[in-house]
């Protein structure tokens, strides 16, 4: 019985009260019904654009995200849908009135406001095609050390034990196989760090979860199952150390929880290897290895900066038109002004308008150069500003402000092209 997810919540709105950008816990569906009252306006971003939405938010408010990387979990951030649209993020809107339902889909961000006094009721739900989103949400919680609402692995095991027929369903087999392969690999990794045939100091103990006698404690059982490092639920297995017997670490962070040697640690298992292997044999055919993850810039890079966004668009357009400057100018000018460009559309009179397009493009370049210089003046010493604007930054300057250097070099390349 999870309040707000399994048990509906009531929402009372008043004129211009808002709900900030967020997606649902564990990327579940949600359904919202308005019993009575004034209109509620919703804005939504589809799940397929969730990453682009997050990148845009970070680029717009880098200082806030540097201080609070989990800012989007806190339901305190608003941004105009117009800004998101200009950044290529799909945004839809709808007005909800009394007697109407609004359903949000997995991983979709949504926000909105109320036109006046109203009374709504909402609850979460999940369907079979939610399973992959649930797995992705757990990884995101772990990345930000956020408390999950429930254990995804426990959900899968509970469903399997309550009705074996689930293991005949392909959608369930895929989710179960992902969990079992991940668990098997994690156990192998931990055992390799503290092998049973190693020295006494390095040898790790193993025990059944229920047989481990814990010290007297007021800590709730759910909290005791959470990794002390990443807050993820360690349902299938965990590592306990003699130095802190009331807490556990997940297998991914077994060596980070403390510096004790292996003989102080115990690998506790809720299910044996043979039990998990028997379950995997029933869903082996549906197992699909995860694709290699996309490599993204680290938080301390300028991957989400305005300079990077500009450069990405510049490279994309130039590749699209194979170096045709006139068409590239048209597209970049359209992008800069917020007008969607048609990739395959050619102007029959392009030669006659090339000079106009080039002039327009140079206006955009000049405007961006002025903005870059303005930012430089605010954030760097005068010497850095002079170097940045002239494009002669020293190595030290470059290390301090790589985003400005990147912008200057990009603008110079665009000007040479014209």
Order of alpha helices (4+ residues) and beta strands (2+ residues): beta-beta-beta-beta-alpha-alpha-alpha-beta-beta-beta-beta-alpha-alpha-alpha-beta-alpha-beta-beta-alpha-alpha-alpha-alpha-alpha-alpha-alpha
